Every structure is written in structure tokens, then in C-alpha cells.
Amino acid sequence: LVTRRSGVIGVLTPRTEVYGPTSSMIAVEVAAREAGYFVSLASVADTSAAALVDAVEHFKDQAAEAVVLIAPEREWLAAAGIVAADMPVVTMCADFRPARPSLATVALDNRSGARLVMRHLLELGHRDIAFVAGPPTSPEATARQRAWRDELHAAKLPAARAYAGDWSSASGFVAGRQ
């Protein structure tokens, strides 16, 4: 109590079974434990103000020192503003800027990664490369699809075989059958 440190970091994540956010949550927990912290998790099904305020209150009740916000979709950045009003926040985003310049952000360059994949496939001689997209609300999916299209156009190949997906194996299966 004298130090005013709880050793707790909150993790706020969407309630999902999708691999990306789930693996991010596990990675945060592992890193926190290695740094001597415990993680308190709040997963919410939506980004309504009420759900987010409940999550922030959960973290306050545990005297969390900071919150890691896993934000796989743009709408989740609104959550950063609600959480940041009460405690320090780090956002784990996907190819987009934080809602506030003052927020610390960790992001992946999905466009560059997809370009590298496409260049590798083209160098191997592949000329008919299909793309299974993630949900349209996902900046990751948008960046990857843009890179797929750009690399095919640069190689003077058609970018005609893009299929809708939602990160689930079921949507991948349907796209694969198409």
C-alpha cells in the first residue's frame, strides 16, 4: 500500500475466438509475468460505452497500474479514449493510428508482410494467386488485400480472385472450395 503499486496490468480485449487477438492476449500475459506483473482480463462483446466503463471499473477495483487494449478493429480505438481517461493505456493495433496521439501504440505492418509473401510466391513462379480476406472492418485485412492487389498489378497479373472471409476456418473453407 505504501508504494501504491498493485503489480496488476489490465488487458481489455474483444470477446472472440479469433487467433490474432487471443494470441496477443497470451503474449501480453507472458510478458507481464516475466516483468513481475499479473494480468487482469476483461473481455467484452461490444464497444458500447457501458461495457467499456464496466471493464474500466473492473480494473480500477483491482488497482491496475495500466491497461493494454487489444484493438483488432477501428471501433475499438474509441475504447482507448474511455480507458485513457482513468489510467495509462497501450493499444495493440492493426495498421492504424491511435485515437489520441498521447497513447502508446504497438502495431504490425501488415502491408509490408503481405508484400513479402506475394513477392516470394511470384519469385517461385506462381501466377494465379487468390486472396481470402478478413472482415471488411479489419485494417489488417484491408492492408493485406491492398498489398496482394498492388503486387499482382506490379507483376502485370490480374487481381481477380479475392474471396470474402471473417478469419474463421469455416470462411476459409468456403473460399477454398470457390
For each residue, the residues with C-beta under 8 A, 3 or more apart:
1: 4
2:
3:
4: 1
5: 65
6: 62 63 64 65
7: 36 37 38 65
8: 37 38 39 40 59 62 63 64 65
9: 28 32 37 38 39 40 64 65 66 67 68
10: 39 40 41 42 55 58 59 62 64 66 67 68 87
11: 25 28 29 39 40 41 42 67 68 70
12: 42 43 44 52 55 59 67 68 69 70 79 83
13: 16 21 24 25 41 42 43 44 69 70
14: 21 43 44 45 70 72 73 76
15: 43 44 45
16: 13 21 22 43 72
17: 22
18: 21 22 72 167 168
19: 22 23 167
20: 23 24 72 94 140 167
21: 13 14 16 18 24 25 70 72
22: 16 17 18 19 25 26
23: 19 20 26 27
24: 13 20 21 27 28 70 92
25: 11 13 21 22 28 29 41 70
26: 22 23 29 30
27: 23 24 30 31
28: 9 11 24 25 31 32 39 68 70 92
29: 11 25 26 32 33 39
30: 26 27 33 34
31: 27 28 34 35
32: 9 28 29 35 37 38 39
33: 29 30 36 37 38 39
34: 30 31
35: 31 32
36: 7 33
37: 7 8 9 32 33 65
38: 7 8 9 32 33
39: 8 9 10 11 28 29 32 33
40: 8 9 10 11 58 59 62 64
41: 10 11 13 25
42: 10 11 12 13 54 55 58 59
43: 12 13 14 15 16
44: 12 13 14 15 47 51 52 54 55
45: 14 15 51
46: 51
47: 44 51 52 75 76 78 79
48: 51 52
49: 52 53 82
50: 53 54
51: 44 45 46 47 48 54 55
52: 12 44 47 48 49 55 56 79 82 83
53: 49 50 56 57 82
54: 42 44 50 51 57 58
55: 10 12 42 44 51 52 58 59 83
56: 52 53 59 60 67 82 83 86 87
57: 53 54 60 61
58: 10 40 42 54 55 61 62
59: 8 10 12 40 42 55 56 62 64 67 83 87
60: 56 57 63 64 86 87
61: 57 58
62: 6 8 10 40 58 59
63: 6 8 60
64: 6 8 9 10 40 59 60 67 87
65: 5 6 7 8 9 37 87 88
66: 9 10 87 88 89 90
67: 9 10 11 12 56 59 64 83 87 88 89 90
68: 9 10 11 12 28 89 90 91 92
69: 12 13 76 79 80 83 89 90 91 92
70: 11 12 13 14 21 24 25 28 76 92
71: 76 77 79 80 91 92 93 94
72: 14 16 18 20 21 76 94 138 140
73: 14 76 94 135 137 138 139
74: 77 96 137 139
75: 47 78 137
76: 14 47 69 70 71 72 73 79 80
77: 71 74 80 81 91 93 96 98 99
78: 47 75 81 82 99
79: 12 47 52 69 71 76 82 83
80: 69 71 76 77 83 84 89 91 98 99 100 103
81: 77 78 84 85 99 100
82: 49 52 53 56 78 79 85
83: 12 52 55 56 59 67 69 79 80 86 87 89
84: 80 81 87 88 89 100 102 103
85: 81 82
86: 56 60 83
87: 10 56 59 60 64 65 66 67 83 84
88: 65 66 67 84 104
89: 66 67 68 69 80 83 84 103 104
90: 66 67 68 69 103 104 105 106
91: 68 69 71 77 80 98 99 103 104 105 106
92: 24 28 68 69 70 71 105 106 107
93: 71 77 96 97 98 105 106 107 139
94: 20 71 72 73 107 108 110 138 139 140 143
95: 107 108 109 110 111 139 140 142 143
96: 74 77 93 107 139
97: 93 105
98: 77 80 91 93 101 103 104 105
99: 77 78 80 81 91 103
100: 80 81 84 103
101: 98
102: 84
103: 80 84 89 90 91 98 99 100
104: 88 89 90 91 98
105: 90 91 92 93 97 98
106: 90 91 92 93
107: 92 93 94 95 96
108: 94 95 113 140
109: 95 112 113 143
110: 94 95 113 114 139 140 143 144 147
111: 95 114 115 143 144 146 147
112: 109 115 116 147
113: 108 109 110 116 117 144 147
114: 110 111 117 118 143 144 145 146 147 148 151
115: 111 112 118 119 147 150 151
116: 112 113 119 120
117: 113 114 120 121
118: 114 115 121 122 129 147 148 151 152
119: 115 116 122 123 151
120: 116 117 123 124
121: 117 118 124 126 129
122: 118 119 125 126 127 129 151 155
123: 119 120
124: 120 121
125: 122
126: 121 122 129
127: 122 155 157
128: 161
129: 118 121 122 126 148 152 157 161
130: 161 162 163 175
131: 144 145 148 149 159 161 162 163
132: 162 163 165 171 172 175 176
133: 136 141 144 145 162 163 164 165
134: 138 140 141 144 165 166 167
135: 73 138 141 165 166 167
136: 133 141 142
137: 73 74 75
138: 72 73 94 134 135 141 142 167
139: 73 74 93 94 95 96 110 142 143
140: 20 72 94 95 108 110 134 143 144
141: 133 134 135 136 138 144 145 165
142: 95 136 138 139 145 146
143: 94 95 109 110 111 114 139 140 146 147
144: 110 111 113 114 131 133 134 140 141 147 148
145: 114 131 133 141 142 148 149 162
146: 111 114 142 143 149 150
147: 110 111 112 113 114 115 118 143 144 150 151
148: 114 118 129 131 144 145 151 152 159 162
149: 131 145 146 152 153 159 162
150: 115 146 147 153 154
151: 114 115 118 119 122 147 148 154 155
152: 118 129 148 149 155 157 158 159
153: 149 150 156 157 159
154: 150 151
155: 122 127 151 152
156: 153
157: 127 129 152 153
158: 152
159: 131 148 149 152 153 162
160:
161: 128 129 130 131
162: 130 131 132 133 145 148 149 159
163: 130 131 132 133 174 175 178
164: 133 171 175
165: 132 133 134 135 141 168 171 172 175
166: 134 135 171
167: 18 19 20 134 135 138 171
168: 18 165 171 172
169: 172 173
170: 173 174
171: 132 164 165 166 167 168 174 175
172: 132 165 168 169 175 176
173: 169 170 176 177
174: 163 170 171 177 178
175: 130 132 163 164 165 171 172 178
176: 132 172 173
177: 173 174
178: 163 174 175
